Amino acid sequence: MDTKKFLNLLKKIEGPKLDFKQLLNIDNDSGRKELAKDVCAIANSRGGRGYIIIGIEDKTKKIIGVDRNFSEEKIQQIISSRIEPPIPISLETLKYKGKNIVIINIYDGPQKPYQMRENGAFYTRRGSTNDTMRKQEIISALQQNLNVNTELCPIPHSKLNCIDNSIVDKYFLSQGIKVNDENRLELMEDASIVYMDKDLGKYMVTLGGLLIFSNINNVYIPHNMIKMVNKINKNFKKVSIIQGNLLAIMDKAEEVIKNIITVKSYPIEGIIEGIRNVVMYRDYSDFSREIEVIVSYNSILITSPGMLSNRENTNYYNYARRNMWIYEKIISLDSKKRFTGIAASFSRIQKLFKNVGRVKFINSIKNDYFKIIFPGINRLDN
């Protein structure tokens, strides 16, 4: 933001899309909760992009300044862990009269209404104060944004050149659509791979667009990774970080697990099947956690952010239908035809381990994760 635009905002009074704060406290839970509530309320209010400007006394507009550095990644983690769907934000620091001013930009995304995870509340702004949305306001917001998909959330700072056009072209060709340099951008916008920010007059890539069509998406969404910990094979590295587009992640994870587990009698295909499913169905709105795979002698543990069902004792035929936009793209692009449905996958995993031991599926509502625990390996066939 340039100084001119900042001064124009400074002349305005606080309202549905503008909030001045003398300081921002994110060192304790109450401060983080208050920040998330403010962002949720501004994002749900009408009127385009919103701003929280920190370092300004809200009554007098006196320039106080900010004497600490704030990380955009940290702010994004606070917001994404407390609000769903994820709200696109960016952080700027502006020097004015020798003092640092921090500006949180809250983009007018297509995913309203936004909801607090902790208490399920929908907040909006009434003048300069936060209030819960009324029933009709929630209904109206839902009617205006019928496709409330996490995958359609635009990711700030993302640029068109991070997209691999060969993957885009392959997807549209699978749908019987011919692609060229003239129609590709329009097709991507229609398919919600990219999103036009009207305030900025430029395109951003959506979360789903990055996950499926970008090989370097970790620049913008570093939580999209598998952290694989090896505790059994001394001939292979202890920790592997696997990143890329989702199909590439599945392929790389399969290669790594095969390098770690070399016991030929162990049903490694069951591990691979489990990894594929958590990559497909994890909660990508949670920017604070990654998929983790821990391979030890006693067990092999896969942990995925986001519960898979709304019940602790899950009937996997009633799993949460998350990431359907992603699912459609992956089954269209996957030449190996690996996906047959999650219920069939879990049944297949159990059959593969029938002679080895019991596979446990743990769905935690309290901790909001899904785990698969496989029987461990007692020896390596080196």
C-alpha positions as CSV (number, residue, x, y, z in Angstrom):
1,M,0.0,0.0,0.0
2,D,1.3,3.4,-0.9
3,T,1.3,6.4,1.4
4,K,-1.5,8.2,-0.5
5,K,-3.9,5.2,-0.1
6,F,-3.0,5.0,3.6
7,L,-3.7,8.7,4.2
8,N,-7.1,8.3,2.4
9,L,-8.0,5.4,4.8
10,L,-6.8,7.5,7.7
11,K,-9.3,10.2,6.9
12,K,-12.2,7.8,7.1
13,I,-14.0,6.7,10.2
14,E,-14.1,3.2,11.4
15,G,-16.8,1.1,9.8
16,P,-17.7,-2.3,8.4
17,K,-14.5,-2.6,6.4
18,L,-12.1,-0.5,8.4
19,D,-10.7,-0.9,11.9
20,F,-8.0,1.0,13.6
21,K,-6.0,-0.6,16.5
22,Q,-3.4,0.9,18.7
23,L,-1.7,-2.5,19.2
24,L,-2.2,-6.2,18.2
25,N,-1.7,-8.8,20.9
26,I,-1.2,-12.3,19.5
27,D,0.9,-13.6,22.4
28,N,-2.1,-15.0,24.3
29,D,-5.2,-16.9,23.4
30,S,-7.6,-14.1,24.1
31,G,-5.7,-11.8,21.8
32,R,-5.6,-14.3,19.0
33,K,-9.3,-15.0,19.5
34,E,-10.1,-11.3,19.2
35,L,-8.1,-10.9,16.0
36,A,-9.9,-13.8,14.4
37,K,-13.3,-12.4,15.4
38,D,-12.3,-9.0,13.9
39,V,-11.2,-10.6,10.7
40,C,-14.3,-12.8,10.5
41,A,-16.6,-9.8,11.0
42,I,-14.9,-7.6,8.4
43,A,-14.8,-10.4,5.9
44,N,-18.5,-11.1,6.3
45,S,-19.4,-7.5,5.8
46,R,-20.3,-6.1,2.4
47,G,-18.2,-3.5,0.7
48,G,-15.1,-5.0,-1.0
49,R,-11.7,-5.3,0.7
50,G,-11.3,-4.6,4.4
51,Y,-8.5,-3.3,6.5
52,I,-7.2,-3.6,10.0
53,I,-4.6,-0.8,10.6
54,I,-2.4,-1.3,13.6
55,G,-0.4,1.4,15.3
56,I,-3.2,4.1,15.2
57,E,-5.2,5.3,18.2
58,D,-8.7,4.6,17.0
59,K,-10.4,7.7,18.6
60,T,-7.9,10.4,17.9
61,K,-6.1,8.8,14.8
62,K,-2.8,9.6,16.5
63,I,0.1,7.8,15.0
64,I,1.5,5.4,17.7
65,G,3.4,3.0,15.5
66,V,4.3,-0.6,16.0
67,D,7.5,-1.7,17.8
68,R,7.5,-5.3,16.8
69,N,7.6,-7.4,13.6
70,F,4.6,-9.5,12.7
71,S,4.8,-12.5,10.4
72,E,2.2,-12.9,7.7
73,E,2.4,-16.6,8.0
74,K,1.8,-16.4,11.7
75,I,-1.3,-14.2,11.2
76,Q,-2.6,-16.5,8.5
77,Q,-2.2,-19.5,10.8
78,I,-4.1,-17.8,13.6
79,I,-6.9,-17.0,11.2
80,S,-7.1,-20.3,9.3
81,S,-7.0,-22.3,12.5
82,R,-10.0,-20.4,14.0
83,I,-12.2,-19.5,10.9
84,E,-13.6,-21.6,8.1
85,P,-13.5,-21.4,5.1
86,P,-10.0,-19.8,5.0
87,I,-10.1,-16.0,4.6
88,P,-7.6,-14.6,2.1
89,I,-5.4,-11.9,3.9
90,S,-2.1,-10.2,3.4
91,L,0.2,-8.2,5.7
92,E,2.0,-5.0,4.9
93,T,4.2,-2.7,6.8
94,L,4.3,1.0,6.0
95,K,6.7,3.6,7.2
96,Y,5.0,6.9,8.1
97,K,6.5,9.8,10.0
98,G,9.3,7.5,11.2
99,K,7.0,4.9,12.6
100,N,5.9,1.5,11.4
101,I,2.3,1.0,10.6
102,V,1.0,-2.6,10.1
103,I,-1.9,-3.2,7.7
104,I,-3.9,-6.4,7.5
105,N,-5.6,-6.6,4.1
106,I,-8.8,-8.7,4.2
107,Y,-9.8,-9.6,0.7
108,D,-13.4,-9.9,-0.5
109,G,-13.3,-13.6,-1.2
110,P,-16.1,-15.8,-2.7
111,Q,-16.6,-18.0,0.3
112,K,-19.0,-16.0,2.6
113,P,-20.3,-16.5,5.2
114,Y,-17.2,-17.2,7.3
115,Q,-17.7,-19.0,10.6
116,M,-15.7,-19.3,13.8
117,R,-14.5,-22.9,14.4
118,E,-14.6,-22.6,18.2
119,N,-18.3,-21.6,18.8
120,G,-19.8,-21.9,15.3
121,A,-20.7,-18.1,15.3
122,F,-21.0,-16.0,12.2
123,Y,-19.8,-12.4,12.9
124,T,-20.4,-9.2,10.9
125,R,-19.7,-5.5,11.5
126,R,-22.4,-3.1,12.5
127,G,-20.8,0.3,12.1
128,S,-17.5,-0.1,14.0
129,T,-18.4,-2.9,16.2
130,N,-18.6,-6.7,15.8
131,D,-22.0,-8.5,16.1
132,T,-23.3,-11.9,15.4
133,M,-25.1,-12.3,12.0
134,R,-28.8,-12.7,12.1
135,K,-30.5,-15.7,10.5
136,Q,-31.6,-13.8,7.4
137,E,-28.1,-12.4,6.9
138,I,-26.6,-15.9,7.0
139,I,-29.2,-17.2,4.6
140,S,-28.6,-14.3,2.2
141,A,-24.8,-14.8,2.3
142,L,-25.3,-18.6,1.6
143,Q,-27.6,-17.9,-1.3
144,Q,-25.1,-15.5,-2.9
145,N,-22.2,-18.0,-2.5
146,L,-23.7,-21.4,-3.1
147,N,-20.4,-23.0,-3.9
148,V,-18.8,-22.7,-0.4
149,N,-15.7,-24.7,-1.2
150,T,-12.4,-24.2,0.6
151,E,-10.6,-25.0,-2.7
152,L,-12.0,-21.8,-4.3
153,C,-10.4,-19.5,-1.7
154,P,-7.9,-17.1,-3.5
155,I,-4.4,-17.1,-2.1
156,P,-2.9,-13.6,-1.7
157,H,0.4,-12.9,-3.5
158,S,0.0,-16.0,-5.8
159,K,0.8,-15.3,-9.4
160,L,-0.3,-16.9,-12.7
161,N,3.3,-17.9,-13.6
162,C,3.3,-20.5,-10.8
163,I,0.8,-22.6,-12.7
164,D,2.0,-25.4,-14.9
165,N,0.1,-24.9,-18.1
166,S,0.8,-28.5,-19.3
167,I,-1.3,-29.8,-16.3
168,V,-4.0,-27.2,-17.0
169,D,-4.1,-28.3,-20.7
170,K,-4.2,-32.0,-19.8
171,Y,-7.2,-31.4,-17.5
172,F,-9.2,-29.5,-20.0
173,L,-8.4,-32.0,-22.8
174,S,-9.7,-34.7,-20.4
175,Q,-13.0,-32.8,-20.5
176,G,-13.0,-32.6,-24.3
177,I,-12.1,-28.9,-24.3
178,K,-9.4,-27.6,-26.7
179,V,-6.9,-25.2,-25.0
180,N,-4.7,-22.5,-26.5
181,D,-2.9,-19.4,-25.4
182,E,-6.0,-17.2,-26.2
183,N,-8.6,-19.1,-24.2
184,R,-6.6,-20.7,-21.4
185,L,-7.0,-17.9,-18.8
186,E,-10.7,-17.6,-19.4
187,L,-11.1,-21.3,-19.0
188,M,-9.1,-21.3,-15.8
189,E,-11.2,-18.5,-14.3
190,D,-14.4,-20.3,-15.3
191,A,-13.1,-23.4,-13.6
192,S,-12.1,-21.5,-10.4
193,I,-8.4,-22.3,-10.9
194,V,-7.8,-18.6,-10.7
195,Y,-9.7,-15.7,-9.3
196,M,-9.8,-12.0,-10.4
197,D,-9.4,-9.6,-7.5
198,K,-11.4,-6.6,-8.6
199,D,-9.8,-4.2,-6.1
200,L,-6.3,-5.0,-7.4
201,G,-7.3,-5.6,-11.0
202,K,-5.2,-8.8,-11.1
203,Y,-5.5,-12.5,-10.8
204,M,-4.8,-14.7,-7.8
205,V,-4.6,-18.5,-7.9
206,T,-7.1,-20.3,-5.8
207,L,-6.1,-22.8,-3.1
208,G,-7.4,-25.7,-5.3
209,G,-5.6,-24.2,-8.3
210,L,-2.3,-24.3,-6.4
211,L,-2.8,-27.7,-5.0
212,I,-3.5,-29.3,-8.4
213,F,-1.8,-27.2,-11.0
214,S,1.3,-25.8,-9.4
215,N,4.6,-27.6,-8.8
216,I,5.9,-24.8,-6.6
217,N,2.8,-24.2,-4.5
218,N,4.9,-24.5,-1.3
219,V,5.9,-20.9,-1.9
220,Y,2.4,-19.8,-1.1
221,I,0.9,-22.7,0.9
222,P,3.8,-24.3,2.8
223,H,1.4,-26.5,4.8
224,N,0.8,-28.6,1.7
225,M,3.5,-31.2,2.5
226,I,4.1,-34.7,3.8
227,K,6.7,-34.9,6.6
228,M,7.9,-38.5,6.6
229,V,10.0,-39.7,9.5
230,N,12.1,-42.8,9.1
231,K,13.1,-44.6,12.3
232,I,13.9,-48.0,10.8
233,N,16.2,-47.7,7.8
234,K,19.7,-46.4,8.6
235,N,20.6,-46.4,4.9
236,F,17.9,-43.8,4.1
237,K,17.5,-40.2,5.4
238,K,15.7,-39.8,8.7
239,V,13.3,-37.0,7.6
240,S,11.8,-36.4,4.1
241,I,9.8,-33.3,3.2
242,I,7.6,-34.1,0.2
243,Q,6.0,-31.1,-1.7
244,G,4.5,-30.3,-5.1
245,N,1.2,-30.7,-6.8
246,L,-1.0,-33.4,-5.2
247,L,-0.5,-36.1,-7.7
248,A,3.3,-35.5,-7.6
249,I,3.2,-35.7,-3.8
250,M,1.5,-39.1,-4.0
251,D,4.1,-40.3,-6.5
252,K,7.0,-39.0,-4.4
253,A,5.6,-40.4,-1.2
254,E,5.3,-43.8,-2.8
255,E,8.9,-43.7,-3.9
256,V,10.1,-42.6,-0.4
257,I,8.1,-45.2,1.5
258,K,9.5,-47.9,-0.8
259,N,13.0,-46.8,0.0
260,I,12.3,-46.9,3.7
261,I,10.4,-50.2,3.9
262,T,12.4,-53.0,2.2
263,V,10.8,-56.0,3.8
264,K,9.3,-57.8,0.8
265,S,6.6,-59.6,2.8
266,Y,5.2,-56.3,4.3
267,P,2.0,-55.1,2.5
268,I,3.5,-51.7,1.6
269,E,0.6,-51.1,-0.9
270,G,-1.7,-50.6,2.1
271,I,0.6,-47.7,3.4
272,I,0.6,-46.2,-0.1
273,E,-3.2,-46.4,-0.2
274,G,-3.5,-44.7,3.2
275,I,-1.2,-41.9,2.1
276,R,-3.2,-41.3,-1.1
277,N,-6.4,-41.0,0.8
278,V,-5.1,-38.5,3.4
279,V,-3.6,-36.4,0.6
280,M,-7.0,-36.4,-1.2
281,Y,-9.2,-35.7,1.9
282,R,-7.1,-33.7,4.4
283,D,-8.4,-30.3,5.6
284,Y,-6.5,-27.9,3.4
285,S,-8.1,-24.9,5.2
286,D,-5.8,-25.7,8.2
287,F,-2.6,-23.8,7.3
288,S,-1.0,-24.7,10.6
289,R,-0.4,-28.5,10.2
290,E,0.9,-30.9,7.6
291,I,0.4,-34.6,6.9
292,E,2.9,-36.6,8.9
293,V,4.0,-40.2,8.4
294,I,6.1,-41.9,11.1
295,V,7.7,-45.2,10.2
296,S,9.0,-47.2,13.2
297,Y,9.4,-50.8,14.2
298,N,6.3,-50.8,16.4
299,S,3.9,-49.1,14.1
300,I,3.5,-46.9,11.0
301,L,1.4,-43.8,11.8
302,I,-0.2,-41.5,9.3
303,T,-1.8,-38.3,10.8
304,S,-3.9,-36.0,8.6
305,P,-5.2,-32.5,9.6
306,G,-9.0,-32.5,9.8
307,M,-11.4,-35.2,11.0
308,L,-12.8,-37.4,8.3
309,S,-16.3,-37.8,9.7
310,N,-18.5,-36.0,12.2
311,R,-18.5,-39.0,14.5
312,E,-15.7,-40.5,16.7
313,N,-16.7,-44.1,15.8
314,T,-16.7,-43.6,12.1
315,N,-18.8,-45.5,9.7
316,Y,-16.5,-44.9,6.7
317,Y,-19.4,-45.2,4.3
318,N,-20.6,-41.9,5.8
319,Y,-17.3,-40.0,5.6
320,A,-17.3,-36.2,5.2
321,R,-17.4,-35.3,1.6
322,R,-14.5,-32.9,1.7
323,N,-12.5,-31.6,-1.3
324,M,-14.9,-32.7,-4.0
325,W,-13.5,-30.0,-6.4
326,I,-10.0,-31.5,-5.8
327,Y,-11.3,-35.0,-6.2
328,E,-12.8,-34.2,-9.6
329,K,-9.6,-32.7,-10.9
330,I,-7.4,-35.6,-9.6
331,I,-9.5,-38.4,-11.1
332,S,-9.5,-36.5,-14.4
333,L,-5.7,-36.2,-14.3
334,D,-4.7,-39.5,-12.8
335,S,-3.6,-41.8,-15.6
336,K,-3.0,-44.5,-13.0
337,K,-6.7,-44.6,-12.0
338,R,-5.8,-45.0,-8.3
339,F,-9.0,-43.9,-6.7
340,T,-12.0,-46.1,-6.3
341,G,-13.7,-44.3,-3.3
342,I,-12.6,-44.0,0.3
343,A,-14.8,-46.8,1.7
344,A,-13.4,-49.2,-0.8
345,S,-9.9,-48.0,-0.1
346,F,-10.2,-48.6,3.7
347,S,-11.7,-52.0,3.0
348,R,-8.8,-52.9,0.7
349,I,-6.3,-51.7,3.4
350,Q,-7.8,-54.1,5.9
351,K,-7.7,-57.0,3.5
352,L,-4.0,-56.3,2.7
353,F,-3.1,-56.5,6.4
354,K,-5.3,-59.5,7.2
355,N,-2.3,-61.7,7.8
356,V,-0.2,-59.0,9.4
357,G,-2.3,-57.4,12.1
358,R,-5.1,-55.0,12.7
359,V,-5.2,-51.5,11.1
360,K,-6.7,-48.8,13.3
361,F,-8.6,-45.8,11.9
362,I,-8.9,-43.0,14.4
363,N,-11.2,-40.0,13.8
364,S,-10.8,-37.3,16.6
365,I,-13.4,-34.6,16.8
366,K,-11.7,-33.0,19.8
367,N,-8.3,-32.7,18.1
368,D,-9.6,-32.4,14.6
369,Y,-7.4,-35.1,13.0
370,F,-7.6,-38.4,11.3
371,K,-5.1,-41.2,11.9
372,I,-4.3,-44.5,10.4
373,I,-2.2,-46.8,12.6
374,F,-0.6,-49.8,10.8
375,P,1.1,-52.8,12.4
376,G,4.9,-52.2,12.7
377,I,7.9,-53.9,11.2
378,N,10.0,-56.2,13.3
379,R,13.0,-56.6,11.0
380,L,14.4,-55.3,7.7
381,D,15.4,-57.5,4.9
382,N,18.7,-55.8,4.0
